[in-house]
Amino acid sequence: MAGDAGDAVRDRACRGRGDYVSGSEGRTTGTRLAYRLSESLEYVTELTRREEERWCEERRADVAEYLRSEGLHHGRVREWPAWHIAPYVSIWAIESATAAESVGWWVICGDLPTDYLSASQAADPREALRAFAARWSEVAAYMLRGEAHPTIEIGSPRTWPELAPKLKKRAELLTSSADDETSWRRAP
């Protein structure tokens, strides 16, 4: 068992395969966060390559379903995440609906809320991770005050006391991962 959840996540960092191309589409004005939150990242599970591939395939399916449920107009969902730490978090480059081979959206998925943002808000997966962290930190602050966020909906007011600290912790872990250089080195 790792002593610190942030260290545990950083120790299991996996970089995405291939490159992404920056693109842009209109800004999102609101979103509903799908969530699957566990208590904490208490240990790191070493995955075999096959388990990692299966985990990524399952997250890709989750991303596709989430985008359908949100009614987001987009191009293809890439076969492999742009960045991930299996089995915790993945960032997916979603093709623009208007510019083939360009990233129009970023989606985050894993043992945390599933959310998306326009590529105009983040040029690469690392910036996307920071943008999700900032967004979730803001939403958690609203929830902790007992106020509804003006554009983002997660849970119901009765669940906010339980969800807000978890969302805040996820935002801190994302920021920590974005700041950790070892999480962003290309695999040999």
Buried (B, 14 or more C-beta within 10 A) or exposed (E): EBEEBBBBBBEBBBBBBEEBEBBBBEEBEEBBBBBEBEEEBEEBEEBEEEEBEBBBEBBBEBBBEBBEEBEBEBBEBBEBBBBBBBBBBBBBBBBBBBBEEBBBBBBBBBBBBBBBBBBBBBBBBBBBBBBBBBBBBBBBBBBBEEEBBEEBEBBEEEEBEEBBEBBBBBBBBBBBBBBBEEBBEEEE
